[in-house]
């Protein structure tokens, strides 16, 4: 059942991401606002769900699969990256958090330089 919830949520998140891109359309602005908006919205959803689940214990586990892995994953994997980095910092592993940020940014950007030339 969790696979189905992740599948449905991923589809919803991807469609939401597509709608956000359409709303911003092509702009002459340098900053990619649609991507930034998707990342911020995804992090807001992710953070809210984590808070409500941990603090209030109001959300069933299967809904976490639908929303966190599915919708947030389809909308932006940045929310997961941010949450995992936050957890490293919270656990006192700041150096590993910084390494995580650097490796993700440098490695992923380098892949585009190598393959997308």
C-alpha positions as CSV (number, residue, x, y, z in Angstrom):
1,X,0.0,0.0,0.0
2,X,2.9,2.4,0.8
3,X,4.2,2.0,-2.8
4,X,0.8,3.1,-4.1
5,X,0.7,6.1,-1.8
6,X,4.2,7.2,-2.8
7,X,3.3,6.7,-6.5
8,X,0.1,8.8,-6.2
9,X,1.9,11.5,-4.1
10,X,4.8,11.6,-6.5
11,X,2.4,12.2,-9.4
12,X,0.6,15.0,-7.5
13,X,3.9,16.6,-6.5
14,X,5.2,16.5,-10.1
15,X,2.0,18.0,-11.5
16,X,2.2,20.8,-8.8
17,X,5.8,21.4,-9.8
18,X,4.7,21.7,-13.5
19,X,1.9,24.1,-12.6
20,X,4.3,26.3,-10.6
21,X,6.6,26.4,-13.6
22,X,3.7,27.4,-15.8
23,X,2.7,30.2,-13.4
24,X,6.1,31.7,-13.5
25,X,6.6,31.1,-17.2
26,X,9.7,32.4,-18.9
27,X,11.0,35.5,-17.1
28,X,13.9,37.8,-17.7
29,X,14.8,37.4,-14.1
30,X,18.1,35.7,-13.3
31,X,17.0,33.7,-10.3
32,X,14.9,30.6,-11.3
33,X,11.8,31.6,-9.3
34,X,9.8,28.6,-10.1
35,X,12.4,26.3,-8.7
36,X,12.9,28.4,-5.6
37,X,9.2,28.5,-5.1
38,X,8.9,24.7,-5.5
39,X,11.8,24.1,-3.0
40,X,10.3,26.5,-0.4
41,X,6.8,25.1,-0.7
42,X,8.1,21.6,-0.4
43,X,10.2,22.5,2.6
44,X,7.2,24.2,4.2
45,X,5.0,21.1,3.7
46,X,7.8,18.8,4.8
47,X,8.6,20.8,8.0
48,X,4.9,21.2,8.9
49,X,4.2,17.5,8.5
50,X,7.3,16.5,10.6
51,X,6.2,19.0,13.3
52,X,2.6,17.8,13.4
53,X,3.8,14.1,13.4
54,X,6.5,14.4,16.0
55,X,4.9,17.0,18.3
56,X,1.2,16.2,17.9
57,X,1.3,12.6,16.6
58,X,-1.8,13.4,14.5
59,X,-0.7,12.0,11.1
60,X,-0.8,8.3,10.4
61,X,2.4,6.7,9.0
62,X,0.9,6.0,5.6
63,X,0.0,9.7,5.1
64,X,3.7,10.5,5.7
65,X,4.5,8.3,2.8
66,X,2.0,10.0,0.6
67,X,3.0,13.5,1.5
68,X,6.7,13.4,2.5
69,X,8.1,10.9,0.1
70,X,5.4,11.3,-2.6
71,X,4.3,14.9,-2.9
72,X,7.4,16.5,-1.6
73,X,9.6,14.1,-3.6
74,X,7.7,14.9,-6.8
75,X,7.7,18.6,-6.0
76,X,11.3,18.9,-4.9
77,X,13.9,16.6,-3.5
78,X,15.4,19.7,-1.9
79,X,13.1,19.3,1.0
80,X,14.6,15.9,1.8
81,X,18.1,17.3,1.3
82,X,17.4,20.2,3.6
83,X,15.8,18.0,6.3
84,X,18.6,15.6,6.3
85,X,21.1,18.4,6.6
86,X,19.1,20.0,9.4
87,X,19.1,16.6,11.3
88,X,22.9,16.4,11.0
89,X,23.2,19.9,12.5
90,X,20.7,19.1,15.2
91,X,22.7,16.0,16.1
92,X,25.8,18.1,16.5
93,X,27.3,16.9,13.2
94,X,27.8,20.3,11.7
95,X,30.9,19.3,9.8
96,X,29.0,16.4,8.1
97,X,26.2,18.8,7.3
98,X,28.6,21.2,5.6
99,X,30.2,18.3,3.8
100,X,26.7,17.1,2.7
101,X,25.9,20.5,1.3
102,X,29.2,20.9,-0.5
103,X,29.3,17.4,-2.0
104,X,25.7,17.6,-3.2
105,X,26.1,21.0,-4.8
106,X,29.6,20.4,-6.3
107,X,29.0,16.9,-7.4
108,X,25.6,17.5,-9.0
109,X,26.7,20.7,-10.7
110,X,29.8,19.0,-12.0
111,X,27.7,16.3,-13.5
112,X,25.9,18.9,-15.6
113,X,29.3,20.4,-16.7
114,X,30.5,17.0,-17.8
115,X,27.4,15.6,-19.4
116,X,25.3,18.5,-20.5
117,X,28.1,20.7,-21.8
